[in-house]
């Protein structure tokens, strides 16, 4: 049973990493290249859509890792799992303190009501997101190593 939990957790976290990596290095670059207001409208829509889904994915991943750490406490790799969990906690804290406030503003913006500095705010979100992606990639790598 522990083996199934380990694999399931690693897949769930890996898929989350894939989505966030795609947002950082594919989706946002596509949106930034669109003409006129299309990119900003796309980011607002993405903020609403992913803003509703990702909290469950982040917290769910963290819960799965905590269960794995508790259930496998005396097994090899437990330290890697605990460290991965700590990184996921860091990613949640980063999200709440740095990314969510910008996202909550950005998802309401239209070309008519967006602030003058909207591009700077989106660039700040992108920079924070790159760091968060690195943190969750590290967590995923630790989970993958704990499977070995």
Steps between C-alpha positions, in 0.01 A plus 500: 500500500785739582647434157177608330487816715860584408437461127165683510649791697796528265271504197269764654794726589661435162186603315480817711862577413419446132207740508695769684804454274275531198346821635845648563678401182227440240159651573615840627744538212221425254268747673770768508545467123132552418395832348344791684300405810471128426789401725371692799151357451646150472699545819188623682306195383787268591520664842133430560514143370826384658443717806197285576676166441856537624432554872341154515789350306767661720328412827406152373862437401618616839252271677608203288866567579420531873316167494791341313748642754295372793431158351856451382677657795721195562565426133796614293449839341281641778733797540465580131121489530503729805727745318271489196208575732687798646558631147130461421418694817738771380324504161162544669634784717653666193171462318296655780738788572636586156305355210136484609469873577623590150287228342188616685546848358595383151210265452256792525678722251361595163650746251265761647583460870856373519754718682780688327760261644322177405795375294741559787267309733481210253880500466530488880254208508707324234823543700339363816349217298841400359629463856191303604544269199861437604384417854236252387738342247742442788217345705407274208863393451525409869183293478630323190828429678311365803333245271835356398 
